[in-house]
């Protein structure tokens, strides 16, 4: 990164380059629909990026989502760049970082700030309140109508013990301020709200039986408190960094379209734009509010071990020399809705079943579920707390899928192999 | 006023859920004596309860989600606990599996340490914030850009590290911005050219280490490829070579960006553990990584060259650590002189593989006042006097009597007698420090600059840097050994099936080192269902609250000592300037407080589970 007279080549992109990047990473959806008009407005230099800030709140979480997003660090920082004046030219690393940390208004783990002093606490209690800085800005937003913010919530929201299982700061002194209070303050006013990770999308590990802290997903928690608004769920334990990136850019593309396009009814009107974007978003989401273009197919559908599954060639134990389908070892790929098999992880290098580790359906609504992870779906094993009949119902859907898929394949196989599979499978069920 | 509390809650750039409060008596006219510090965990999820009644094989996957950063550490500790419970001898685990477990452990150390150093720790020492302040960035609303405004520090202060002192000094003496940069540097010891330029590169290298880890594990964070009996990944030669080349990239980055000329600049008078010393020398020679003290040699007597003035001058010019000695960073945040390690990186060639004292490449032990004794797991206890629990005391000497954790049901009060979700572990009734520094001291690679072996902020950070380099070399050896097994011996065995009895009662423990320090999982199984599960994480040790004698954990003790050190700074300021009044000089404490807390690399979410 050179400074001075030479051309500075940092990591920030021009708007056009960014659209290309989105295509490469894989979000073809919004580009397909809005691509032409987006490019037109970029070329005409008309686009007003509508200055937004990103707030990332972390509750009853493990920070895995933040760290996974950081694995796509370049994409993360470029996405942040898009929130603020995207076409500004920079000439040094410091300026690049300034743009970034301007956009990332608040992040407990990754942000720079340590705390703002709250003089209102009195002379004998000097409280450095990290959240205080946040709240001052929040009041600005509401009262002074400043730039909108995007809210990411990581981690479930514990509601037991008055929410004191997750304390974020003190207000007034010595009185715990709970995460549930914080979320209620911000979720209503945010322009766009995302629940990142399985914990905030569906409850996740903290809500695993017996749910000692009464942890709730973001959807459920807001509904119970009378806030009905669209939450985009990005489940995954942890979610792939591309899922975060693509979902955010899809929303931003919609936002820019509705704000800039000459045919848009909300052109130039920020609040109307936000409302239109939120309703247009629903077309991109399935009934569980997950982006369809990521969570539509199962891990099983494109798994590279399908040929071994189709032939009934299953791994009987770990560490067998030939890599085989791990259905018998408990792989839940048939009911796990995520594109891991196509996208792969950590720079497309691998994914769980390919390393011999059966899929545990970490994107699932029931994760961590009641079934043991390393037992075959549909096998009649006593499930904790439930009778076998109820357990059967819980896993019944998966079994039906498995058998149905099997039925289709069977038509195409030869007689001999058909018989072999039938004997092996249906004798156990 | 007669007593004051400074509180920072929550603490940013730690893994969430950490709160700190310093109490002290006195008013503005005298600097006062500290009554003490309290460090508290603010979040509880109950993972120990959630794994109960599940199939024991589920424990590694669920307990892994205690923390996303130390995910591999939890996975391995939990798997070791299961193996220990059903009587699996580590000598029987296939050699390849041991090597692969070591490789992913080493990679996760490097990954985590890069993240800790660059993302969490270094911003406290950097001049980037000066740049932002001087440009009048909208986030730093100090009103300095507006000439007409009279700046009142009680209005909108944004005391990010450095910024507050900037604003305060202007109000007092009306100096120019340029003057302040110099003044503040003196006070806050910040270096405008510190590692920001390598911030982006460090993130990139961290991703590469993640890629290498994912080659073995499928993905990172939260891979679950380690299973009782071995691992599930079958290595191939291409994959091993790819992982090795990624690791070498990481080693190169560390050697050129954090220390000078790829050397491990070690203090004099050290005596490294022979097993790791031999490996380090052979690997450094083989891969041209500079070796020890910038020379390629097998004779460690040359380590004394580090105390040579020339070597120190070179370090001073180039690295962050140049400031440390000059600005007393070895004097602040003084901890205690008792260090604990459970050992990590199982030595596949040892007689007792996995034994914390004899069977590890990076051995375990307990160091007290500079002398090392063997580690015994039965000496660990965990107490709840100052924690928000009604039940949950006990220790591995008798896991049967270790109480299942029950949080209190009465309303919580902050900073009272019970003030934290973190429990208080003790070793042989001592408070112990864990982490990179503890491991390096126990393995003989490092000696604190304090004569009494107390740790300081800079000791912890520097030990972490050295340890990251060390782990590059140890991991390289493990990859080389794996390559030998697969290529030359044609051996691809990574798993051995062990019987998991359907009936019966079993107990076991898995003790291992994770990047932040010593990690232990204990499990009690009955009829293939988990009856009791206990976890003690590294930050449990470091951020421990008070026990029944009233002695706090290391962080609390280091913070109490800190107030005295900051007072010396404040005296310096007051000598040359109009005296700072009480609330303002407390802000100086915030800088030091931040540096001290983050030098321990706390992960309070882990600690309270």
Interface residues (C-beta under 8 A of the other chain):
Chain A: X1 X11 X58 X59 X60 X61 X62 X63 X64 X65 X66 X67 X68 X70 X71 X72 X73 X74 X93 X94 X97 X98 X101 X102 X105 X108 X109 X110 X111 X112 X113 X114 X115 X116 X117 X119 X123 X124 X125 X126 X127 X128 X129 X130 X131 X133 X136 X158 X161 X162 X164 X165 X166 X167 X168 X169 X170 X173 X174 X175 X176 X204 X205 X206 X208 X209 X210 X211 X212 X213 X215 X237 X238 X317 X318 X319 X320 X321 X323 X345 X346 X347 X349 X350 X351 X352 X353 X354 X355 X356 X357 X360 X362 X368 X372 X373 X374 X375 X384 X385
Chain B: X1 X3 X4 X5 X6 X7 X8 X9 X10 X11 X12 X13 X14 X15 X16 X17 X19 X42 X43 X44 X45 X46 X47 X49 X50 X53 X54 X55 X57 X58 X61 X62 X65 X66 X67 X68 X69 X71 X94 X97 X115 X119 X120 X123 X128 X129 X131 X132 X135 X137 X138 X139 X154 X156 X157 X158 X159 X160 X161 X164 X196 X197 X199 X200 X203 X204 X206 X207 X210 X211 X213 X214 X215 X216 X217 X218 X219 X220 X221 X222 X223 X224 X225 X227 X229 X230 X231 X232 X233 X234 X407 X409 X411 X412 X413 X414 X415 X492 X493 X494 X495 X496 X497 X529 X583 X586 X587 X590 X594 X605
